[in-house]
């Protein structure tokens, strides 16, 4: 191909139409695999080459694809190693034209013996601080010239822009998923906290009811005990007061037996009180368990 500024109007129109179709197809792609297939279909109408290799750097990600003949290979995982000449391109950014072709580049793709005066071209394009390495293998049968760099740059811009779009959408999807997961985690934790708080409220309510019941039982025991003990105690107090007004013989014959009887009655009452209190306390402790 000749420089675009020197092309005839017809050739310029054909090249422009081919690039427009290529760009439209790339714009419709939703993932990198589709971009690679579009390149396989359309790049042969834009450039002369036996092999074209493109590596895009995006953050910590690396996208590499190679197009040769009717075949395409691509790596979306960033596991591809750069060739030594690509390392130099990446570091220095100086375009490359050489007849030294790495065997690994052409192995199982094209035979060097079948090529007529093969030439390897290489570029490092820096687009918005994102580097793109492009390698192109051509020969006299499929000649590539400096004038074809214009259309090559357009192609690189188109692919790199789509790659950035897909990459950013993927990153956004990952972040949205992370946010969604975080939201679900927070929601689950809040629900767990609400369950704990509700359980604590129910526990406090139950404990409060138990305490109220215990207090009521204790008050009942106290009132009952006070009533049962009061009667024999009152008699004992009355008998003791009579001792001052009676002689010893009368006290011994009449008051002492009554005093003994009232004391025994009070003893029985106290035993009943102790037994009742012990029973109530045992029931309360059993309820706690």
Order of alpha helices (4+ residues) and beta strands (2+ residues): alpha-alpha-beta-beta-beta-alpha-beta-alpha-beta-beta-alpha-alpha
